[in-house]
Amino acid sequence: MSESPASPLTTADGVPLKVSLRRAVRRSKIKAFLLVSPLLLFLVVAFVMPIFDMLWRSVDNPEVSAGLTRTVEALEGWDRQSLPDEHVFSALAEDLQEGQEARNLGLLSSRLNYEQSGMRSAITRTARGLRTMEPPYKEALIDAHARWGEVDTWKLIEREASPLTLSYYLMALDRRLTPDGEIVRAPENQRIHVNLFWRTFWMSAVITGLTLVLGYPIAFLLSNLPLRHSNLLMILVLLPFWTSLLVRTTTWIAILQSQGVLNDVMVAVGVIADEARWQMIHNKTGTIVAMTHILLPFMILPLYSVMKTIPPSYMRAARSLGGRPFLCFRRVYFPLTIPGIAAGGILVFILSIGYYITPALVGGQSGRFITNYIAYHMQTSLNWGLAAAIASILLFVVIIFYLVFNRLIGVDKVKLG
Amino acid sequence: MAIPSYATRGERIWHYVFLGICALIFLFLVGPLLIIIPLSFNAQPYFTFSQKMLTLDPEGFSLRWYQDFFTSRAWLNAIKNSFIIGIASTILATVLGTIAALGLSSRNMPARGAIMALLISPMIVPLIISAAAMFFFFSKVNLAQTYLGVILAHTALGIPFVVITVTATLSSFDTTLIRAAHSLGANPTRTFFKVVLPLVTPGVVSGALFAFITSFDEVVVVLFIAGPEQRTMPIQMWSGIREQISPTILAVATMLVLLSMLMLTTLELLRRRGERMRGLSPG
């Protein structure tokens, strides 16, 4: 060593080693990030932005402020006790007139109708009669529809003029706002969503439990067989895993329906009478059976990968110490498989609560999931704000479970196939 | 799983009971897939075995549902769409995913955990939520009801599979092989094509297969963002099951089961090749 200890180590071109190393690390960081960035950019545009757009839509409330600009402005300073003055009514008449001509009253009237049924007809009927109306508009409008003579209607308009609303979330949770801004439960016959949320969670838990009961012995068998045999049997697990979801759902329809294979067999064997065929599909049973079948591989694979790492000598040691087989299993083997149970359980549960296709095809009325209501509000009732709110709540639940999963197992440990 | 020689009689009985239980569960797993294969040759328009089929009367069997499939304009068009969308989104997802996986496997990748979680998220977020979100967003930017829209959506859904499989391959990649290649006089390009690529290819190919099958089997997103022009196979099946249940669907299902068997074999061969190249298994 010719250098004195005081002078720092340098590379061949005289740069201190530390600086050079830091540079190299920074360069490699940038290089790594540049490699990832095209994909990140793509996903942000094609996936993350849509999700945020949906979250935004669940609180976005443009209809009233855009459709009733003048009325909202005129309502400022209103005392909220008595009916507003004539100038508010004439502003409303103007707004409705303009909306009628531009043919965009639909959004406004549906939006108000979500809050207070009957508002749609109030708006459309009033708008249709506007042409023949003469000032003063206060009497004329109240004549056209009694709703305009109620203070609550005006409170509603004033409240919904705000650009953000919580009312979709309240609706998704079967709650609503009173005209005075208190949160109350919806009338009994309109409470659907909370029940559906609970049913979805409950049925998913049942499905998760069933996959565990069925998957555990299989994973145990596969991990204890010699590799040659277990590879062969593994194919039996992977085949359904790789088969189209619709195919698997279709086969369950073919098997379970009342004129299907299983009922036919039971009639032929004489277990049940021809007239008393079992209704095993288009109800809860159908959803649970089909989804247990579909999700079973997702339970077996994580369980298998955990059981594979448990040395068989542990059980032998426990036996040699005098434990009965069941005790050895319960005290030694089972606790070692708990990470696998957690991984498989959370995975199956997350996948299950988000399923849409299978419950829609084999669930009927009673086997429907909350996802089916998202689709219903997207496609049939066209209440997109409500669909977005339900989807956001479901997303929130899934993210919580995903974080737990990630903390316990780690996403990059997920093995496929 | 042999019975140990010290097992008692009760344990022996339990052993066979256990094997019996496992056999039943395997039957539950595979039985439904096998049952539809003969059903698809039914001469009658039913979803169950006819008397003639059970007595193995040749008259009970026919290829009419397959003929129905191959002469139906709707089905053929749906297949064509599925392949166009599947192949395009697979290529996009594989290219983007493989490049990203190379970056992610670098030791100096900043914020790897967070980025990985983000890249995996399309797999975790329920499809109905992705579909709703993409429907709102794609309608705004005029991508709804276009091929490009569906392809981009399916690319996003396929990406996690590519990222997972390729990073898994790269993580077991032995970097000393690169140094060995260099020390033997190969330049970086040659090293990449002769050493790195052959070892990584199985991961890339299985990632691509996953991405393709994801697109090929995806219903929910297509249901929301595709127009009648982009009707794919799963959509055709979906509406077939919902509207009129014709055994043509069973014929399609049978072909899809065969397709998945083919996929499975390919993957298994790739896995074996990968093991062999790493010297993990003989032969």
HADDOCK unambig.tbl for C-alpha pairs under 7 A between the chains (distance, minus, plus):
assign (segid A and resid 25 and name CA) (segid B and resid 108 and name CA) 6.80 0.50 0.50
assign (segid A and resid 28 and name CA) (segid B and resid 108 and name CA) 6.31 0.50 0.50
assign (segid A and resid 29 and name CA) (segid B and resid 108 and name CA) 5.03 0.50 0.50
assign (segid A and resid 29 and name CA) (segid B and resid 109 and name CA) 5.46 0.50 0.50
assign (segid A and resid 29 and name CA) (segid B and resid 110 and name CA) 6.52 0.50 0.50
assign (segid A and resid 32 and name CA) (segid B and resid 103 and name CA) 4.10 0.50 0.50
assign (segid A and resid 32 and name CA) (segid B and resid 104 and name CA) 6.64 0.50 0.50
assign (segid A and resid 32 and name CA) (segid B and resid 106 and name CA) 6.20 0.50 0.50
assign (segid A and resid 32 and name CA) (segid B and resid 109 and name CA) 5.50 0.50 0.50
assign (segid A and resid 33 and name CA) (segid B and resid 103 and name CA) 6.32 0.50 0.50
assign (segid A and resid 33 and name CA) (segid B and resid 109 and name CA) 6.42 0.50 0.50
assign (segid A and resid 35 and name CA) (segid B and resid 99 and name CA) 5.71 0.50 0.50
assign (segid A and resid 35 and name CA) (segid B and resid 100 and name CA) 5.24 0.50 0.50
assign (segid A and resid 35 and name CA) (segid B and resid 102 and name CA) 6.98 0.50 0.50
assign (segid A and resid 35 and name CA) (segid B and resid 103 and name CA) 4.98 0.50 0.50
assign (segid A and resid 36 and name CA) (segid B and resid 99 and name CA) 6.70 0.50 0.50
assign (segid A and resid 36 and name CA) (segid B and resid 100 and name CA) 4.01 0.50 0.50
assign (segid A and resid 36 and name CA) (segid B and resid 103 and name CA) 5.54 0.50 0.50
assign (segid A and resid 36 and name CA) (segid B and resid 104 and name CA) 6.86 0.50 0.50
assign (segid A and resid 38 and name CA) (segid B and resid 96 and name CA) 6.73 0.50 0.50
assign (segid A and resid 39 and name CA) (segid B and resid 96 and name CA) 5.35 0.50 0.50
assign (segid A and resid 39 and name CA) (segid B and resid 97 and name CA) 6.64 0.50 0.50
assign (segid A and resid 39 and name CA) (segid B and resid 100 and name CA) 6.34 0.50 0.50
assign (segid A and resid 43 and name CA) (segid B and resid 156 and name CA) 6.31 0.50 0.50
assign (segid A and resid 46 and name CA) (segid B and resid 152 and name CA) 6.82 0.50 0.50
assign (segid A and resid 46 and name CA) (segid B and resid 153 and name CA) 6.74 0.50 0.50
assign (segid A and resid 46 and name CA) (segid B and resid 156 and name CA) 6.77 0.50 0.50
assign (segid A and resid 47 and name CA) (segid B and resid 156 and name CA) 6.70 0.50 0.50
assign (segid A and resid 50 and name CA) (segid B and resid 133 and name CA) 4.91 0.50 0.50
assign (segid A and resid 50 and name CA) (segid B and resid 134 and name CA) 5.30 0.50 0.50
assign (segid A and resid 50 and name CA) (segid B and resid 137 and name CA) 5.10 0.50 0.50
assign (segid A and resid 51 and name CA) (segid B and resid 133 and name CA) 5.17 0.50 0.50
assign (segid A and resid 53 and name CA) (segid B and resid 133 and name CA) 6.94 0.50 0.50
assign (segid A and resid 53 and name CA) (segid B and resid 137 and name CA) 6.58 0.50 0.50
assign (segid A and resid 54 and name CA) (segid B and resid 133 and name CA) 5.17 0.50 0.50
assign (segid A and resid 54 and name CA) (segid B and resid 136 and name CA) 6.94 0.50 0.50
assign (segid A and resid 214 and name CA) (segid B and resid 25 and name CA) 6.50 0.50 0.50
assign (segid A and resid 217 and name CA) (segid B and resid 22 and name CA) 6.46 0.50 0.50
assign (segid A and resid 218 and name CA) (segid B and resid 22 and name CA) 5.96 0.50 0.50
assign (segid A and resid 224 and name CA) (segid B and resid 1 and name CA) 5.57 0.50 0.50
assign (segid A and resid 225 and name CA) (segid B and resid 1 and name CA) 4.81 0.50 0.50
assign (segid A and resid 236 and name CA) (segid B and resid 26 and name CA) 6.93 0.50 0.50
assign (segid A and resid 236 and name CA) (segid B and resid 30 and name CA) 6.35 0.50 0.50
assign (segid A and resid 237 and name CA) (segid B and resid 29 and name CA) 6.86 0.50 0.50
assign (segid A and resid 239 and name CA) (segid B and resid 260 and name CA) 6.88 0.50 0.50
assign (segid A and resid 239 and name CA) (segid B and resid 261 and name CA) 6.58 0.50 0.50
assign (segid A and resid 240 and name CA) (segid B and resid 29 and name CA) 6.72 0.50 0.50
assign (segid A and resid 240 and name CA) (segid B and resid 30 and name CA) 6.66 0.50 0.50
assign (segid A and resid 242 and name CA) (segid B and resid 260 and name CA) 5.59 0.50 0.50
assign (segid A and resid 243 and name CA) (segid B and resid 257 and name CA) 5.85 0.50 0.50
assign (segid A and resid 243 and name CA) (segid B and resid 260 and name CA) 5.43 0.50 0.50
assign (segid A and resid 244 and name CA) (segid B and resid 217 and name CA) 5.71 0.50 0.50
assign (segid A and resid 244 and name CA) (segid B and resid 256 and name CA) 6.90 0.50 0.50
assign (segid A and resid 245 and name CA) (segid B and resid 217 and name CA) 6.98 0.50 0.50
assign (segid A and resid 247 and name CA) (segid B and resid 253 and name CA) 5.12 0.50 0.50
assign (segid A and resid 248 and name CA) (segid B and resid 33 and name CA) 6.96 0.50 0.50
assign (segid A and resid 251 and name CA) (segid B and resid 32 and name CA) 5.85 0.50 0.50
assign (segid A and resid 251 and name CA) (segid B and resid 33 and name CA) 6.77 0.50 0.50
assign (segid A and resid 251 and name CA) (segid B and resid 36 and name CA) 6.31 0.50 0.50
assign (segid A and resid 252 and name CA) (segid B and resid 32 and name CA) 6.95 0.50 0.50
assign (segid A and resid 254 and name CA) (segid B and resid 47 and name CA) 5.36 0.50 0.50
assign (segid A and resid 254 and name CA) (segid B and resid 48 and name CA) 6.70 0.50 0.50
assign (segid A and resid 260 and name CA) (segid B and resid 47 and name CA) 6.21 0.50 0.50
assign (segid A and resid 260 and name CA) (segid B and resid 48 and name CA) 5.29 0.50 0.50
assign (segid A and resid 261 and name CA) (segid B and resid 48 and name CA) 5.21 0.50 0.50
assign (segid A and resid 261 and name CA) (segid B and resid 49 and name CA) 6.87 0.50 0.50
assign (segid A and resid 293 and name CA) (segid B and resid 29 and name CA) 6.40 0.50 0.50
assign (segid A and resid 354 and name CA) (segid B and resid 126 and name CA) 4.59 0.50 0.50
assign (segid A and resid 354 and name CA) (segid B and resid 127 and name CA) 6.93 0.50 0.50
assign (segid A and resid 356 and name CA) (segid B and resid 128 and name CA) 6.68 0.50 0.50
assign (segid A and resid 371 and name CA) (segid B and resid 128 and name CA) 6.64 0.50 0.50
assign (segid A and resid 391 and name CA) (segid B and resid 129 and name CA) 5.70 0.50 0.50
assign (segid A and resid 395 and name CA) (segid B and resid 125 and name CA) 6.79 0.50 0.50
assign (segid A and resid 411 and name CA) (segid B and resid 117 and name CA) 6.98 0.50 0.50
assign (segid A and resid 412 and name CA) (segid B and resid 164 and name CA) 6.85 0.50 0.50
